[in-house]
Amino acid sequence: MPARGDHDARRRDVSAAVWRVLAARGFGGLTLRAVAAEMGASTGLLTHYFPSKRELLRHALDVADEHTSARERTAPRGPGLAALRAALLDVLPLTAEATAMNRVWVSSWDAALSDPELGGRETERYARWRTGLRAHVEAAQRLGELPADADPGDLTLVAASFAHGLVVQALFAPGHIPAERQLRLLDRFLAGLAAGGAAPAGG
């Protein structure tokens, strides 16, 4: 039996190969054969780790989560609206790395929507993201940067929907929606939110 250190090292190699396949082909191109070819190994080796495609997909989501958590974050210039802007900037495909990461997540939606367990994981992940955004929204309302009478949950959902919508548009039309335009659109959106143009009334 291989030593524990060897096993852990091999698993790290497998995870790195899974990520490279995801970045190049998305979840639609993720197969045991593709990961094995990326590693220069046999598919038999990988079945030791992933006895089924579902296990491979579950691990791939873990790997994507790890890469997302480890990425460098935008430092906010302050609380409230500035922090909300920084959080939304972290989602947009403004760099090659961020574009690759977004392509991975968007490609995961089909698997998540068709599998209740995987879908549940994604539901929880997006709920955590919205919770973080809501904290910035509520801080902005306390600071008078966003309408105090607006429902913070609705404002959060509007902000999250704007960011995801812009991600999808930019992924499919990168030449038409480069980083500079994304930044401009985000600032216009936040200005409109602050002015109450996209702020649903509370109560």
Phi, psi and omega in degrees: 000133181296150179297156181301320179298320178295319180297315180295321179295318179295321180294323176296321177297319179297314180298320179295320179292321177301316181295319180296321178293317179299314183295327183273324190235349184075181181294332179295333180259008182276111176223162176301321180296318181294319179293319179298317179296322179297326181271345188070034183238179179267155176294334178299323177298319184287332179294342174295327181267323185229090181291349180213162177298326180297320178295322177296316179296319179299316179294322180298322176295322176299315181297317179297320177298317181297315180294323179294317181292329185274351184291156178289135183260154175284128179280120180290149179277354179174182179280179175070231186297324178296320179290323177296317178300315180298319180295322179287326176300324181295342181269330188286149179279071185271342180231170178298320180294315180293326177295315178299319181294320178293322177299321178297311184293318179297321180291342180280346187298322181298313179297319182292323181287337183262354182232115184304320182292312178296322178297322178297322177297318180292322177301316179293321181296315180291328177296319178297319179297314180295326177299317177296317178297320183297324178300321178290321178299312181295323177295319179295324177293320179294328181277356181080016181272337176234152182305126182292334183271001179279149178288119183297328177295319178293317178300318179297315181295322177297315180296316179296319180293320177300312183298314180294321178297319179292324176303309183298315180298317182290326179294323183271344179221062184299325179290331181275333183231070179289178183303318183299320181289323176300317179297318180296317180294321179297316181293324176294319179298313182294323177297319178294322178296317180294326181280353179092003182291332179239022184257107178295139180290144180281167174069000000 
